[in-house]
Amino acid sequence: MSSPGENIITYDDFVDMQNRTDDTLELIDGIVYMSPSPSIKHQEISSVLQGELFIYLKGKKCKVFSAPTDVVLQNNNSDDKKKVVPDLFVACNPNGFNKNEYVGAPRLTSSLKY
């Protein structure tokens, strides 16, 4: 739900906005969020987790991916789409990938805050 004064935009407008910037943007419930650069501690923890997940998943059908990889979440019963950039996510459906993003709910996601 948005607060008064927040600009709600469409998914298509968001994609257009995203194509005009190098900033990391996310769209949730029609509101655009910009993510600042992560701290060194954040990156250190994220790297360790990615390495552990990579080793665990080696040889399995699931794979671990790190930011900035976009994930598009869509409710099948509406046109509502969200685009997020989790720090890490595990994808088990190779058909969910297109050229620049993963479409669908990942098996596991992580957004660390440090």
Helices and strands as residue ranges (DSSP letters): H 11-19, E 24-28, E 31-35, H 40-57, E 63-66, E 70-74, E 81-84, E 88-91, G 94-96, E 101-103, E 108-110
